[in-house]
Amino acid sequence: MRSLLLVLLVLLVLLAGGCATAPTAAAPPTAAAPPTAAAPPAATKLVVEPAPVVELVAAPLTPGERMAFELSFRGVSVGLVETTVGQPGRYDDRTAVIIQSRATGTGVVEMITNYIGELTTTADLDAGFALAMHKEEWFEVLGERHHDRYERSYRRDEEVHDVHTGIHAIRAWQSRPGDRAKVTLTFASEPLPLELLDAGRSIHPYLNTPAVRYTGTFDCVCEGENDMVPFTIWISDDTARVPLGIHAKTRWGTVRAELAEYSSPRD
């Protein structure tokens, strides 16, 4: 834009200088020159402002859903995650559901250890926020058994999203290409802010299913250093909005979670 204006100013100065140095002697009369067409206006560069970032909060849940994801690292199978959304009940005077994921090691992980991990979330059915969480892991290293357990509850006014409710918040986002959003997931007591961009509609590369593709980054603090990890999330482009896959490119290689099984409440 500034370069174009500079060129136009230079041209105007040259034309004006040419007129100023023209001969002053009278010239013989000549036929009037036909009027020239006006030059078209100079093109200007269209500047498109990015869409504002919206905060994802409301995340209605779907009782009775079941899904399973196969995990791989650098193309090698490492685990299976099975997730179930339970039926409505009551918790702290609220209508709530239990969301439980169970992860088991497969492939090379199964060769090293017999890993089992469980994450259980008690979630507000209507608002979709986490009310309480319980994490438990069992694994064995060189014949030595390990067991880790962590649990906590959240105040009503905290409006916390963990992994379970955060994914539901993304599923509930009715976005258009170019829209941006953010959501903060809480791992135990550590917040993990995510920023998302609706990168358009595509076909999931493995399931060949129409999908909405979201891209973004998150800050993985690895070995005390900030490490921005790019990721892609595919959500089915239909009313069910099922998570189809998540890819994250770490410094060590790409981690993938691909949908292997899905059962809706109607099933």
C-alpha positions in Angstrom: 0.0 0.0 0.0 2.7 2.5 1.0 4.9 1.5 -2.0 1.9 2.0 -4.4 1.2 5.5 -3.0 4.9 6.4 -3.3 5.0 5.4 -7.0 1.8 7.4 -7.7 3.3 10.5 -6.0 6.5 10.1 -8.0 4.5 9.9 -11.3 2.5 13.0 -10.3 5.7 15.0 -9.6 7.2 13.9 -13.0 4.1 14.9 -14.9 3.9 18.3 -13.0 7.6 18.9 -13.8 7.1 18.2 -17.5 4.3 20.7 -17.6 6.4 23.4 -15.8 9.3 23.0 -18.3 7.2 23.0 -21.4 7.9 25.8 -24.0 6.2 29.1 -23.2 6.0 30.3 -26.8 2.6 30.3 -28.4 1.9 27.3 -30.5 -0.2 27.3 -33.6 -3.8 26.3 -33.1 -4.4 22.6 -33.4 -7.4 20.5 -33.2 -8.5 19.7 -29.7 -7.4 16.3 -28.6 -10.1 13.9 -27.8 -10.7 13.5 -24.0 -8.8 10.6 -22.5 -10.5 8.0 -20.3 -9.9 8.4 -16.6 -7.4 6.0 -15.2 -8.9 3.2 -13.1 -8.5 3.7 -9.3 -5.4 2.1 -7.9 -6.0 -1.3 -6.3 -5.7 -1.5 -2.6 -4.8 -4.6 -0.5 -7.7 -6.1 1.4 -6.8 -6.6 5.0 -8.8 -9.2 6.7 -8.9 -9.1 10.5 -8.7 -12.5 12.3 -11.8 -13.7 14.0 -12.1 -12.9 17.7 -11.2 -15.7 20.1 -14.2 -17.0 21.9 -14.0 -18.9 25.3 -15.5 -22.3 25.2 -17.6 -22.9 28.3 -20.9 -24.6 27.8 -20.6 -28.3 27.0 -23.8 -30.4 27.2 -23.0 -34.0 27.7 -24.5 -37.1 26.1 -25.3 -39.9 28.6 -24.7 -43.4 27.3 -22.0 -42.7 24.8 -19.1 -45.1 24.4 -16.0 -44.8 22.3 -12.6 -46.4 21.9 -9.3 -44.9 20.6 -6.2 -46.6 19.4 -3.0 -44.8 20.4 0.2 -44.8 18.4 3.6 -43.1 18.6 5.6 -42.7 15.4 3.3 -45.2 13.7 3.8 -47.9 16.4 0.8 -49.0 18.6 1.2 -48.0 22.2 -2.2 -48.1 23.8 -6.0 -48.3 23.8 -8.3 -45.8 25.5 -12.0 -46.7 26.1 -14.3 -43.9 27.3 -17.9 -44.2 28.6 -20.4 -41.6 29.6 -22.7 -42.9 32.3 -26.4 -42.3 33.1 -27.6 -39.2 35.0 -27.5 -39.1 38.7 -27.1 -36.6 41.6 -23.9 -35.0 42.9 -23.7 -32.1 45.3 -27.4 -31.2 44.5 -26.7 -31.2 40.8 -27.7 -33.5 38.0 -24.4 -35.2 37.0 -22.9 -38.0 35.0 -19.8 -40.1 35.4 -17.3 -40.1 32.5 -14.6 -42.8 32.7 -11.7 -43.5 30.5 -9.5 -46.6 30.9 -6.2 -46.8 29.1 -4.2 -50.0 28.6 -0.8 -50.4 27.1 -0.5 -52.3 23.8 2.3 -53.0 21.4 5.8 -52.0 22.6 4.4 -50.7 25.9 2.8 -54.0 26.6 6.2 -55.6 26.0 7.8 -53.4 28.7 5.0 -53.1 31.3 1.4 -54.0 32.0 0.1 -50.4 32.2 -3.4 -49.6 33.2 -4.7 -46.0 33.8 -8.1 -44.8 34.7 -9.5 -41.2 34.7 -13.0 -40.7 36.2 -14.8 -37.3 36.0 -18.0 -36.4 37.7 -19.5 -33.7 35.4 -22.4 -31.3 35.6 -24.8 -32.7 33.0 -26.2 -29.4 31.9 -23.2 -27.0 32.1 -20.6 -29.7 31.3 -18.0 -28.6 33.8 -16.1 -31.0 36.0 -17.2 -31.3 39.6 -14.7 -33.9 40.7 -12.0 -36.0 39.2 -10.2 -39.3 40.2 -7.0 -40.5 38.5 -5.4 -43.9 39.2 -2.5 -45.8 37.5 -1.0 -49.2 37.9 2.2 -50.3 36.2 5.2 -52.5 36.7 8.9 -51.7 35.9 11.6 -54.3 36.2 9.4 -56.5 38.4 8.5 -53.6 40.8 4.9 -52.7 41.0 3.8 -49.0 41.1 0.5 -47.4 42.0 -0.4 -43.7 41.7 -3.6 -42.1 42.8 -4.9 -38.5 42.8 -8.3 -37.0 43.3 -9.9 -33.7 43.9 -13.2 -31.8 43.7 -14.0 -28.3 42.3 -16.1 -25.5 43.6 -19.2 -24.6 41.7 -17.8 -21.2 40.7 -14.5 -22.6 39.4 -16.0 -23.8 36.1 -13.2 -26.3 35.5 -12.7 -28.3 32.3 -10.6 -31.5 32.5 -9.8 -33.6 29.5 -13.2 -35.2 29.4 -15.4 -32.1 29.6 -12.9 -30.1 27.5 -13.4 -32.4 24.6 -17.1 -32.1 25.0 -16.8 -28.3 25.0 -14.9 -28.5 21.6 -17.6 -30.8 20.2 -20.3 -28.3 21.2 -18.6 -25.4 19.4 -20.6 -24.6 16.3 -17.8 -23.0 14.3 -17.2 -21.8 10.8 -13.9 -21.9 8.9 -11.6 -19.2 10.3 -13.3 -19.1 13.7 -11.0 -19.2 16.7 -11.6 -20.3 20.3 -9.8 -21.2 23.5 -10.4 -23.6 26.3 -8.3 -24.4 29.4 -8.0 -28.0 30.4 -6.9 -28.9 34.0 -4.6 -31.9 34.5 -4.9 -32.5 38.3 -3.9 -29.0 39.4 -2.1 -27.8 36.3 -3.9 -25.6 33.7 -3.3 -26.3 30.0 -4.6 -23.5 27.7 -5.5 -24.5 24.2 -6.2 -22.2 21.3 -8.1 -23.6 18.3 -8.7 -22.6 14.7 -11.4 -24.0 12.5 -9.2 -24.9 9.6 -12.2 -26.0 7.4 -14.0 -29.1 6.3 -12.1 -32.2 5.1 -12.1 -35.9 4.9 -10.5 -37.7 7.9 -7.3 -39.3 6.5 -7.9 -42.8 8.0 -11.7 -43.1 8.4 -12.7 -41.4 5.2 -15.4 -39.5 7.1 -16.4 -35.9 6.5 -14.9 -33.9 9.4 -14.3 -30.5 10.8 -10.6 -30.0 11.3 -9.3 -27.9 14.2 -5.7 -26.9 14.5 -3.8 -25.3 17.3 -0.9 -25.5 19.8 -0.4 -26.1 23.4 2.6 -25.5 25.7 4.2 -28.7 26.8 6.6 -27.9 29.6 9.1 -30.7 29.0 12.3 -31.0 31.1 11.6 -27.5 32.4 11.5 -25.9 29.0 8.6 -24.4 27.1 7.8 -26.5 24.1 4.9 -25.5 21.8 3.3 -28.7 20.4 1.1 -28.3 17.3 -2.0 -30.5 17.1 -4.9 -31.3 14.9 -8.4 -32.5 16.0 -11.0 -34.0 13.7 -14.7 -33.9 14.7 -17.3 -35.6 12.6 -19.2 -33.1 10.5 -22.7 -34.1 11.6 -25.0 -33.7 14.5 -23.2 -36.3 16.6 -19.9 -34.4 16.5 -17.9 -37.5 17.3 -14.1 -37.1 18.0 -12.5 -39.0 15.1 -8.8 -38.4 15.8 -6.2 -36.3 17.5 -2.6 -35.8 16.2 0.1 -34.0 18.2 3.6 -33.4 16.8 6.1 -33.5 19.6 9.9 -33.1 19.4 10.2 -36.9 19.6 7.6 -37.8 17.0 3.9 -37.7 16.2 1.3 -39.1 18.7 -2.0 -40.2 17.2 -5.3 -41.2 18.7 -7.7 -42.6 16.2 -11.3 -43.6 16.8 -11.7 -47.4 16.7 -15.2 -47.8 18.0 -18.3 -45.6 18.7 -21.7 -46.4 20.2 -24.3 -43.7 20.5 -27.0 -43.8 23.2 -29.4 -45.1 20.6 -27.3 -48.2 20.1 
